[in-house]
Amino acid sequence: MKIKKISTVILDIPLLRPHVMSLMTVDTVNYLLVRIAGDNGEEGWGEAAFLGGPTWSDESAESAQAVVDRYLGQYLIGKDFTRLEDLRHLMGTIVRGNHFALAAVEMALFDLLGRSRGLPVYDLLGGRVRNSVPLSWSLASSGTAYAELREAQEMHAKGFRIFKLKTGLLRPEQDIQRVKEVRAAFPGQSLRVDANQGWNRADAIRAIQGMEPYGLDFAEQPVPKSDLNSLEAIAKRVNVPILADESLGSLQEAIQLVRRDAVGMFGIKLTKAGGFLGAKALAAIAEGAGFPCYVGCMIETGLGNAAYLHFAASTPGVTLGCELFGPLLIADDIANEETLYRDGQIHLGDPRPGLGVSVNEKKLEKYRREPFRHIT
């Protein structure tokens, strides 16, 4: 079964409320969508979501589209799409890095193969080990205690039992106070913090030590991703587990984190890992190191969210839950199927081939920047 055509398009979808992080405030998410058609009449879809262009990662929707259109597509046309490992290796030799672009293409290939074989993607990944995953909600509306507590109360009423506070934008003492107030309001819930690289070493140690009395599950990415020396120093000075997010993308980065004992948990994102196969490899390294895993997000649509869920549902090491809340935060969704949220969890629902999601063509027309680009 051969690849017949590859198409790409960029979408811009606003959020229901701004998403405030230490690096930036996001009010619109940019998406690269990849559609791959097979010569058997089936097609698969992939997605990469971007926050603030190349601010969060080294890529943007524009750069990823250029990589797919100019450097990957011509080598994939005519290839057998059932040979996923072989194609992933080929893409890795043609393009170095650019994990978001690779992930969007690989996601579409998995969707195409699943649809062609009549199998859900999680079966292609080894089969599901769970039917649902606990869901974390990020309190990132404004950084003010009043707004955060009000949002937490609203989400708690909807069944959420895990909250993550975005930190690193305010002074450490202010972040400590925010954690204290949320803990007082929700004494029995799981709390996490995520600085998104926003602290330096000294501030991170002071902030996390000050938060220790409030029972945090973990502190995520306290310092810049390349500062492994500080990650290692922080991990030795605090009694809260450190979770790697931005520092964790390639297998080589994962090995360095384990070797240096710089973190104790992995936060895995499909796009950051280059797709399903890269994410599975990171989970295997985590298993070998005895690290639990958490599945993060880039505020995906229902399409990308489904892909992340297939990974989380088929990976035993994902024991810290996920933050697959994208469809709840974007103002509109391109997926025809509604994401199944219930009792503070995200659920797989009934088995459907591929990612189990179809794309609404009218929504594509509404949010696309320009017409599809095609490679044949």
C-alpha positions as CSV (number, residue, x, y, z in Angstrom):
1,M,0.0,0.0,0.0
2,K,1.6,3.2,-1.2
3,I,1.5,6.9,-0.3
4,K,-0.3,8.7,-3.1
5,K,-0.5,12.3,-1.9
6,I,0.5,14.5,1.1
7,S,-1.3,17.7,1.9
8,T,-0.5,20.4,4.6
9,V,-2.4,23.4,5.9
10,I,-1.9,25.8,8.9
11,L,-4.8,26.7,11.2
12,D,-5.1,29.4,13.8
13,I,-7.7,28.8,16.5
14,P,-8.3,31.2,19.4
15,L,-8.6,30.1,23.1
16,L,-11.6,30.6,25.3
17,R,-9.3,32.4,27.7
18,P,-5.6,33.4,27.6
19,H,-3.1,30.7,28.7
20,V,-0.5,32.5,30.9
21,M,3.0,31.0,31.2
22,S,6.3,32.3,32.3
23,L,7.6,32.5,28.7
24,M,4.5,34.1,27.1
25,T,0.7,34.5,27.1
26,V,-1.1,32.6,24.4
27,D,-4.5,33.5,23.1
28,T,-4.4,31.7,19.8
29,V,-2.8,28.3,19.0
30,N,-1.2,27.6,15.6
31,Y,-1.6,24.1,14.1
32,L,0.0,22.3,11.2
33,L,-2.3,19.6,9.8
34,V,-0.9,16.9,7.6
35,R,-3.2,14.7,5.5
36,I,-1.7,11.6,3.8
37,A,-3.7,9.7,1.1
38,G,-3.0,6.1,0.3
39,D,-3.5,4.4,-3.1
40,N,-6.1,2.2,-1.4
41,G,-8.5,5.1,-1.1
42,E,-7.9,5.7,2.7
43,E,-6.4,8.8,4.2
44,G,-4.8,9.7,7.6
45,W,-4.5,12.9,9.5
46,G,-1.7,14.3,11.7
47,E,-1.4,17.4,13.8
48,A,1.3,19.5,15.5
49,A,0.2,22.4,17.8
50,F,2.5,25.4,18.5
51,L,2.4,27.9,21.4
52,G,3.8,31.3,20.5
53,G,5.7,30.2,17.4
54,P,9.3,29.2,18.1
55,T,9.1,30.7,21.7
56,W,8.3,27.4,23.4
57,S,10.1,25.1,21.0
58,D,12.6,25.5,18.2
59,E,9.9,25.2,15.6
60,S,6.8,27.0,14.4
61,A,3.8,26.0,12.3
62,E,5.5,27.8,9.3
63,S,8.9,26.1,9.7
64,A,7.2,22.7,10.2
65,Q,5.1,23.1,7.1
66,A,8.2,24.0,5.1
67,V,10.0,20.9,6.4
68,V,7.1,18.6,5.3
69,D,6.5,20.4,2.0
70,R,10.1,20.9,0.8
71,Y,12.2,18.1,2.5
72,L,10.0,15.2,3.5
73,G,7.1,14.9,1.1
74,Q,9.0,14.2,-2.1
75,Y,10.8,11.2,-0.4
76,L,7.6,9.7,1.0
77,I,5.5,9.7,-2.1
78,G,5.3,6.1,-3.5
79,K,6.6,4.5,-0.3
80,D,4.8,1.6,1.4
81,F,2.9,3.3,4.4
82,T,2.7,0.0,6.3
83,R,6.4,0.1,7.0
84,L,6.2,2.6,9.8
85,E,9.5,2.0,11.4
86,D,11.3,2.1,8.1
87,L,9.6,5.4,7.2
88,R,10.4,6.9,10.5
89,H,14.0,6.0,10.1
90,L,14.1,7.5,6.6
91,M,12.6,10.7,7.8
92,G,15.1,10.9,10.6
93,T,18.0,10.7,8.1
94,I,16.5,13.3,5.8
95,V,15.7,15.8,8.5
96,R,17.6,16.4,11.8
97,G,15.6,17.5,14.8
98,N,12.4,19.2,13.7
99,H,10.4,16.8,15.9
100,F,7.1,18.6,15.6
101,A,7.2,18.3,11.8
102,L,8.2,14.6,12.0
103,A,5.4,13.9,14.6
104,A,2.7,15.4,12.4
105,V,3.7,13.2,9.5
106,E,4.1,10.1,11.6
107,M,0.8,10.6,13.3
108,A,-0.9,10.8,9.8
109,L,0.9,7.6,8.8
110,F,-0.4,5.7,11.9
111,D,-3.9,7.0,11.3
112,L,-3.7,5.9,7.7
113,L,-2.5,2.4,8.6
114,G,-5.0,2.0,11.3
115,R,-7.9,3.0,9.0
116,S,-6.5,0.6,6.3
117,R,-6.3,-2.3,8.7
118,G,-9.5,-1.5,10.6
119,L,-7.5,-1.1,13.9
120,P,-7.3,1.6,16.5
121,V,-3.9,3.2,16.7
122,Y,-3.5,2.0,20.3
123,D,-3.6,-1.6,18.9
124,L,-0.7,-0.7,16.5
125,L,1.2,0.6,19.6
126,G,0.8,-2.7,21.5
127,G,-2.8,-2.6,22.7
128,R,-4.5,-0.6,25.4
129,V,-3.5,-1.0,29.1
130,R,-6.2,1.4,30.3
131,N,-9.5,2.7,29.1
132,S,-9.2,6.2,30.6
133,V,-6.5,8.5,32.0
134,P,-6.8,10.9,35.0
135,L,-6.9,14.5,33.7
136,S,-5.0,17.5,35.1
137,W,-6.2,21.0,34.6
138,S,-3.7,23.9,34.3
139,L,-4.6,27.0,36.3
140,A,-3.1,29.5,33.9
141,S,-5.7,32.1,33.5
142,S,-4.0,35.1,35.0
143,G,-1.8,34.3,37.9
144,T,-4.1,36.0,40.4
145,A,-5.4,33.9,43.3
146,Y,-9.0,35.0,42.9
147,A,-9.2,34.0,39.2
148,E,-7.4,30.7,39.8
149,L,-9.6,29.7,42.8
150,R,-12.7,30.5,40.8
151,E,-11.5,28.5,37.8
152,A,-10.4,25.6,40.1
153,Q,-13.9,25.5,41.7
154,E,-15.6,25.5,38.3
155,M,-13.3,22.6,37.1
156,H,-13.6,20.7,40.4
157,A,-17.4,20.8,40.0
158,K,-16.9,19.2,36.6
159,G,-14.9,16.3,38.2
160,F,-11.3,17.5,38.0
161,R,-9.2,16.3,40.9
162,I,-5.7,17.3,39.7
163,F,-4.6,20.9,39.3
164,K,-1.3,22.3,38.0
165,L,-0.3,25.9,38.6
166,K,1.8,27.8,36.1
167,T,4.7,29.5,38.0
168,G,7.9,31.4,37.3
169,L,6.2,34.6,36.1
170,L,5.8,36.1,39.6
171,R,8.3,36.3,42.5
172,P,8.9,33.0,44.3
173,E,7.1,34.2,47.4
174,Q,4.0,35.1,45.4
175,D,4.0,31.6,43.7
176,I,4.3,30.0,47.1
177,Q,1.3,32.0,48.4
178,R,-0.7,30.9,45.3
179,V,0.1,27.2,46.0
180,K,-0.8,27.7,49.7
181,E,-4.2,29.2,48.8
182,V,-5.1,26.6,46.3
183,R,-4.1,23.8,48.8
184,A,-6.2,25.4,51.5
185,A,-9.2,25.4,49.2
186,F,-8.6,21.9,47.9
187,P,-7.0,19.9,50.8
188,G,-7.5,16.5,49.2
189,Q,-6.6,17.2,45.6
190,S,-3.4,16.5,43.7
191,L,-1.3,19.7,43.1
192,R,1.6,20.2,40.7
193,V,3.5,23.3,39.5
194,D,5.1,24.1,36.2
195,A,7.6,27.0,35.8
196,N,8.1,26.4,32.0
197,Q,11.8,27.3,32.4
198,G,10.9,30.5,34.2
199,W,13.1,30.3,37.3
200,N,16.9,30.5,37.8
201,R,18.6,28.0,40.1
202,A,18.3,30.0,43.3
203,D,14.7,31.1,42.8
204,A,13.7,27.5,41.9
205,I,15.2,26.1,45.1
206,R,13.7,28.8,47.2
207,A,10.2,28.5,45.6
208,I,10.1,24.7,45.6
209,Q,11.4,24.4,49.2
210,G,8.7,26.9,50.2
211,M,6.0,24.8,48.5
212,E,7.1,21.6,50.2
213,P,4.6,21.8,53.0
214,Y,1.7,21.8,50.5
215,G,2.2,18.3,49.2
216,L,3.1,18.8,45.5
217,D,3.2,15.7,43.2
218,F,6.0,17.3,41.2
219,A,7.7,20.5,40.0
220,E,7.9,20.7,36.3
221,Q,10.8,22.2,34.3
222,P,11.9,24.8,36.8
223,V,14.9,26.2,34.8
224,P,15.9,26.6,31.1
225,K,15.9,23.3,29.2
226,S,19.6,23.2,28.5
227,D,20.7,24.0,32.1
228,L,21.2,20.4,33.3
229,N,23.6,21.5,35.9
230,S,20.9,23.5,37.6
231,L,18.3,20.7,37.2
232,E,20.7,18.3,38.9
233,A,21.5,20.8,41.7
234,I,17.8,21.5,42.3
235,A,16.9,17.9,42.5
236,K,19.5,17.4,45.2
237,R,18.2,20.4,47.3
238,V,14.4,19.9,47.3
239,N,12.0,17.2,48.5
240,V,9.6,17.5,45.6
241,P,10.2,15.3,42.5
242,I,11.4,17.2,39.4
243,L,9.7,16.5,36.1
244,A,11.4,17.1,32.8
245,D,9.4,18.6,30.0
246,E,11.2,21.0,27.7
247,S,14.5,19.3,28.6
248,L,13.1,16.0,27.3
249,G,12.8,15.5,23.5
250,S,15.4,13.2,22.0
251,L,16.6,9.9,23.3
252,Q,20.0,11.4,23.9
253,E,18.5,14.1,26.2
254,A,16.6,11.4,28.1
255,I,19.8,9.4,28.7
256,Q,21.6,12.5,30.0
257,L,18.8,13.3,32.4
258,V,18.9,9.8,33.8
259,R,22.7,9.5,33.9
260,R,22.9,12.8,35.8
261,D,20.0,12.0,38.1
262,A,18.7,15.5,37.2
263,V,15.0,14.6,37.3
264,G,12.8,11.8,38.6
265,M,9.9,11.9,36.2
266,F,9.3,12.3,32.5
267,G,6.7,14.6,30.9
268,I,6.1,13.2,27.4
269,K,4.6,15.0,24.5
270,L,4.2,13.3,21.1
271,T,5.3,16.3,19.1
272,K,8.3,17.0,21.3
273,A,9.3,13.3,21.0
274,G,8.9,13.2,17.2
275,G,5.8,11.0,17.2
276,F,4.5,7.8,18.7
277,L,7.7,5.8,18.1
278,G,9.9,8.4,19.8
279,A,7.5,8.7,22.7
280,K,7.4,5.0,23.2
281,A,11.2,5.0,23.3
282,L,11.2,7.7,25.9
283,A,8.8,5.7,28.0
284,A,11.0,2.7,27.7
285,I,14.0,4.7,29.0
286,A,11.8,6.0,31.9
287,E,10.8,2.4,32.7
288,G,14.4,1.3,32.8
289,A,15.2,4.2,35.1
290,G,12.2,3.6,37.3
291,F,10.7,7.0,36.4
292,P,6.9,7.4,36.2
293,C,5.5,9.3,33.2
294,Y,3.1,12.1,32.6
295,V,1.5,13.1,29.3
296,G,1.5,16.8,28.6
297,C,-0.1,18.8,25.8
298,M,0.3,21.7,23.5
299,I,-3.4,22.5,23.6
300,E,-4.3,20.2,20.7
301,T,-7.6,20.0,18.8
302,G,-9.7,16.9,19.1
303,L,-7.5,15.3,16.4
304,G,-4.1,15.7,18.1
305,N,-5.7,15.1,21.5
306,A,-6.9,11.7,20.3
307,A,-3.4,10.8,19.2
308,Y,-2.0,11.7,22.6
309,L,-4.7,9.6,24.3
310,H,-3.9,6.5,22.2
311,F,-0.3,6.8,23.4
312,A,-1.3,7.3,27.0
313,A,-3.8,4.4,26.9
314,S,-1.2,2.0,25.5
315,T,1.8,2.9,27.7
316,P,2.0,1.3,31.1
317,G,4.4,3.8,32.5
318,V,1.9,6.7,32.2
319,T,0.9,6.6,35.9
320,L,0.9,10.4,36.6
321,G,-2.1,11.2,34.4
322,C,-2.3,13.7,31.5
323,E,-3.3,17.2,30.7
324,L,-5.2,16.5,27.5
325,F,-7.7,19.4,27.9
326,G,-7.1,21.1,24.5
327,P,-10.7,20.6,23.3
328,L,-12.0,22.2,26.5
329,L,-9.8,25.3,26.1
330,I,-10.0,26.1,22.4
331,A,-12.9,28.2,21.2
332,D,-13.8,25.7,18.4
333,D,-12.8,22.2,17.4
334,I,-12.1,20.7,14.0
335,A,-13.0,17.2,15.1
336,N,-16.5,16.0,14.3
337,E,-16.4,13.6,17.3
338,E,-16.7,15.0,20.8
339,T,-13.8,14.2,23.2
340,L,-15.2,12.0,26.1
341,Y,-14.5,13.6,29.5
342,R,-16.1,12.2,32.6
343,D,-15.4,12.0,36.3
344,G,-12.1,13.8,36.0
345,Q,-10.8,11.5,33.3
346,I,-10.5,11.4,29.5
347,H,-11.9,8.2,28.1
348,L,-11.1,6.2,24.9
349,G,-14.7,5.3,24.1
350,D,-15.7,2.6,21.6
351,P,-12.9,1.3,19.4
352,R,-12.7,3.0,16.0
353,P,-10.1,2.6,13.2
354,G,-7.1,4.9,13.2
355,L,-7.2,7.8,15.6
356,G,-11.0,7.5,15.6
357,V,-11.5,11.1,14.6
358,S,-12.8,12.7,11.5
359,V,-12.1,16.3,10.4
360,N,-14.8,18.8,9.8
361,E,-14.1,20.4,6.4
362,K,-16.1,23.5,7.2
363,K,-14.0,24.2,10.3
364,L,-10.9,23.8,8.2
365,E,-12.1,26.4,5.8
366,K,-13.0,28.7,8.7
367,Y,-9.6,28.6,10.4
368,R,-7.0,27.9,7.7
369,R,-4.6,30.7,6.7
370,E,-4.4,29.6,3.0
371,P,-5.4,26.7,0.8
372,F,-3.9,23.3,1.3
373,R,-0.5,22.6,-0.2
374,H,-0.2,19.3,-2.0
375,I,2.7,16.9,-2.8
376,T,2.0,14.2,-5.3
